[in-house]
Amino acid sequence: MKRILLVEDDPSLGFVIKDNLCLKGYDVTLCTDGESGENAFNTSVFQLCIFDVMLPKKDGFSLARSVRSRNKNIPILFLTAKAMMEDKLTGFQTGADDYITKPFSLEELLCRIEVFLRRSAEEAPIPLRKFHVGNYEFDYTTLTLRNSSIEKTLTQKEAEVLQLLYYNRHRVLKREEILKEVWGDDDYFMGRSMDVFISKLRKYLKEDPAVQIVNYHGVGFRLEVIL
């Protein structure tokens, strides 16, 4: 299920958009101001953002800049009553992918969303099936982790967590992101399960002291290789 962040301060319009998108199978988080929208983006994983421009606390342009600083690829769609060319240019300069001027039809919005999500899927990099972590080689196809002295077959979930940590090794990967991506939800019991999987991966990787899965307490994890 694709997750959409919708930030719209008009409660009636926000409810109508969210309700219709949910009927189409999307998982929609609705926020009514820019600050809560930014907090939602920073603590969850989304595949597309829909922002109104005129928002309380933090306007849509500023919100888009903040989102772009953290994720350069996520599609951002503006909903606005503004039709001035200068405003559209500002929107695109902040990193927006498209602009819909109010009033608009829900059919048009749905078409735009489908186009952007399809394009994002087509542009997504092909996952690596083999990669090296320190002196380990991991083969996702066979779920095999090996070095010169050991060979271990991981479970599917262990492999997915390791692969996700590897792809995001340049940053701290939030707990919520791992849970949403691997388990599909971020409730308490799944969080406890994830901690067990992280502990197992640490045990498998302990042969190379340069490889660490660092815990950022209350935030998430990062795979680090000390050179």
C-alpha positions in Angstrom: 0.0 0.0 0.0 1.5 3.4 -1.1 1.6 5.9 1.7 0.8 9.6 1.0 1.4 12.6 3.2 -1.4 15.2 2.7 -1.0 18.6 4.3 -4.1 20.7 3.9 -5.5 23.3 6.4 -9.0 23.2 5.1 -10.5 20.4 7.2 -13.4 19.7 4.8 -11.2 19.5 1.7 -8.6 17.5 3.5 -11.2 15.0 4.6 -12.7 14.7 1.1 -9.3 14.1 -0.5 -8.2 11.7 2.2 -11.4 9.7 2.0 -11.3 9.4 -1.7 -7.6 8.4 -1.8 -8.3 5.8 0.9 -11.1 4.4 -1.2 -8.5 4.0 -4.0 -6.3 1.9 -1.7 -3.8 4.5 -0.5 -2.7 4.9 3.1 -3.1 8.7 3.8 -1.7 10.7 6.7 -3.6 14.1 6.9 -2.0 17.1 8.7 -3.5 20.5 9.0 -0.3 22.7 9.3 3.2 22.8 8.0 4.9 21.9 11.3 2.9 18.8 11.9 3.4 17.9 8.3 7.2 18.1 8.7 7.1 16.1 11.9 5.0 13.4 10.1 7.5 13.2 7.3 10.5 13.0 9.6 9.0 10.1 11.6 7.3 8.0 8.9 7.9 6.7 5.4 5.9 8.1 2.4 5.9 7.5 -1.3 4.3 10.9 -2.3 3.6 14.3 -0.7 0.6 16.6 -1.4 1.0 20.1 0.1 -1.3 23.1 0.2 0.7 26.3 -0.2 -1.0 28.6 2.3 -0.5 26.6 5.5 -0.3 27.8 9.2 2.9 27.6 11.2 5.0 26.7 8.1 3.9 27.4 4.5 4.0 24.8 1.8 7.1 26.2 0.1 9.1 26.0 3.3 7.8 22.5 4.0 8.8 21.4 0.5 12.3 22.7 1.0 12.6 20.8 4.2 11.3 17.6 2.6 13.7 18.0 -0.3 16.7 18.4 2.0 15.9 14.9 3.4 14.7 13.2 0.3 15.6 14.3 -3.2 13.4 11.8 -5.1 9.9 11.7 -3.4 7.2 13.3 -5.6 5.8 16.6 -4.2 2.5 17.9 -5.6 1.1 21.3 -4.6 -2.6 22.1 -4.2 -3.2 25.8 -4.2 -5.6 28.6 -4.9 -2.7 30.6 -6.2 -2.5 30.7 -10.0 0.2 33.4 -10.5 3.2 32.4 -12.6 5.6 33.7 -9.9 4.0 31.3 -7.3 4.3 28.3 -9.7 7.9 29.1 -10.3 8.6 29.4 -6.6 6.9 26.0 -6.1 9.1 24.4 -8.7 12.2 26.0 -7.3 11.5 24.5 -3.9 11.4 21.1 -5.5 7.8 20.5 -6.4 7.0 18.1 -9.2 3.6 19.5 -10.1 1.0 22.0 -9.3 -2.9 21.8 -9.3 -4.9 24.9 -8.9 -8.1 24.9 -6.8 -10.8 24.1 -7.6 -9.8 20.8 -9.2 -11.4 17.4 -9.9 -10.5 14.4 -7.8 -10.2 12.4 -11.0 -7.4 14.8 -12.1 -5.7 14.5 -8.7 -5.8 10.7 -8.8 -4.4 10.7 -12.4 -1.5 12.9 -11.3 -0.8 10.7 -8.3 -0.8 7.5 -10.4 1.6 9.0 -12.9 4.1 10.1 -10.3 4.0 6.9 -8.3 4.4 4.9 -11.5 7.3 7.1 -12.6 9.0 6.7 -9.2 8.7 3.0 -9.4 10.2 3.0 -12.9 13.1 5.2 -11.8 13.8 3.2 -8.6 17.3 1.6 -8.7 17.5 -2.1 -9.2 18.4 -3.7 -5.8 21.8 -5.2 -5.5 21.7 -8.9 -5.1 25.3 -9.1 -3.8 27.3 -6.7 -1.8 30.2 -6.5 0.7 30.1 -5.4 4.3 33.6 -5.2 5.7 35.1 -8.6 5.0 31.7 -10.2 4.5 30.0 -10.9 1.2 26.2 -11.1 1.3 24.2 -12.8 -1.5 20.5 -11.8 -1.2 19.5 -14.4 -3.8 20.7 -17.3 -1.6 20.4 -15.4 1.7 24.0 -16.3 2.3 26.4 -14.3 4.5 30.0 -15.4 4.3 33.6 -14.5 4.8 36.8 -16.5 4.8 35.9 -18.4 8.0 32.1 -18.6 8.2 29.0 -19.1 6.1 25.6 -18.4 7.4 22.2 -18.7 5.8 19.9 -15.9 7.0 16.1 -15.9 7.2 14.2 -13.8 4.8 13.5 -11.1 7.4 17.1 -11.0 8.5 18.2 -10.6 4.9 15.7 -7.8 4.4 16.8 -5.9 7.4 20.5 -6.3 6.5 19.8 -5.2 2.9 17.8 -2.1 4.1 20.6 -1.2 6.5 23.2 -1.5 3.7 21.2 0.7 1.3 20.9 3.4 4.0 24.4 3.1 5.5 25.0 6.8 4.8 22.4 7.8 7.4 20.5 6.8 10.5 17.7 4.5 9.5 14.7 5.2 11.7 13.0 2.4 13.6 9.7 3.3 12.0 11.2 3.0 8.5 12.5 -0.5 9.1 9.3 -1.6 10.6 7.1 -0.2 7.7 9.4 -1.6 5.0 10.0 -5.1 6.4 7.0 -5.8 8.7 4.5 -3.4 7.1 3.6 -1.8 10.5 5.3 -0.2 13.4 3.4 -1.4 16.5 5.1 -2.2 19.8 5.3 -6.0 19.4 6.8 -5.7 15.9 9.4 -3.3 17.3 10.4 -5.9 19.9 10.7 -8.5 17.1 12.9 -6.1 15.1 15.3 -5.7 18.0 15.7 -9.5 18.1 16.6 -9.5 14.4 19.1 -6.7 14.9 20.8 -8.6 17.8 21.0 -11.7 15.5 22.6 -9.7 12.7 25.2 -8.2 15.2 26.1 -11.8 16.2 26.5 -12.9 12.6 28.8 -9.9 11.9 30.9 -10.0 15.0 33.8 -11.8 13.1 34.7 -8.5 11.7 35.2 -5.9 14.5 35.2 -3.1 11.9 31.5 -3.8 11.1 28.9 -2.4 13.6 25.2 -1.9 13.7 25.1 1.3 15.8 22.0 1.9 17.9 20.9 5.6 18.1 18.7 5.2 21.2 15.0 6.0 20.5 15.8 6.9 16.9 17.1 4.0 14.8 20.2 2.2 13.5 23.1 2.7 11.2 25.3 0.2 9.6 28.9 1.4 9.9 32.2 0.0 8.7 35.2 1.4 10.4 38.1 1.8 8.0 
